[in-house]
Amino acid sequence: MRIRLEGTEHEITATIARLATVLTIEDASDFYPNRRRGAKYLPPTADVPAQGRVYLIVTAPAPSGPVRAEAERTDQARRLPPANRKEIR
């Protein structure tokens, strides 16, 4: 898969680190600063860092089969079985 990330260099670096925990990153491009876009373009300053993009090539891990989660619901009261057990046939 190809993924395009847009943001500041710091945001993109943090996002790549998070993505690497769930996807295998095969390749990552360099940081490309965004081009100027019209009269509303604000050049980067100390307060407004440069925006840019990075392209990733990633693969998803192979499925490992069904996952069974062992958990209890905390938002509902737990119901106990009746006191008199019926014989199971």
N, C-alpha and C positions, 0 to 999 in steps of 0.2 A: 504494500500500500504506500501511497505517497501522501504525506500530510504537510500542509503549509501552516506555519505558526507565525502570527503577527503580534508585535508588541515591542517593548523596550528590550534591550539585550539582556538585562537582568531577569525580566519576566520570562523570556524565552529559555534562558539557561535553567531556571527553576522548573519550568514546565517539562523540559527534556528529561531532567532528573526524575520527575514524577512519572512520566510516561515509560521510562526505562524499567520501572518496577513491574509493569504489566505487559509491555511489548518488547520485542527484540529490535533494537535500533541497528539497522544494517549500515546506514550512511546518513550523514548530516552535512548540509551545505554550510558555507560561511555565512555570517550575518550580512545581509544586504540592506543598506539604509533605504527607506522609502524615497521615491522621487517627489519633487515639489508638485503640489496639486492646486493650481489656481491661486487666487488672491488671498485666500484664507490660510495659506501655508504659514506655519510658525516655525522658524528655524530652531534647532535644538539649543537649549540654554542649560544652566545649572539646575533650574527648577523643572524644566521640561526636557527630559532626555530624548535622544533620537529614537524614532520609531523605525522598525525594520522588519525583516522577515527571514525565516530559515525554512528550508525544505528538508523533510525527513523521509527516508525510506525505511519502513518498519515491517516486521512480520509478527503475526500473532502466534503465541505458543500453541503447540499441538494439544488438542483436547485430551484430558487425562481420564475421562470417564465421568460417571455421575458423582456428584458430591452430596453427601448427606450431612446436614447441619444438625447438631444436637444443641437445642436451645429451649428455654422456657419463656413463655410470654409473661411479662411483668405487668401488662395493662389489664389482665383479666385474672379473677380469682381462680385458683386451682381447685377443680372439683375432684373429690375423692370417690372411689367406687363405693357402691352400696355396701352396708355392713353384712348383709346376708348374701353370700356368694351362691350363684346357681351352678349346678354341675355342668361342665362343658362336655358336650357329646362329640 
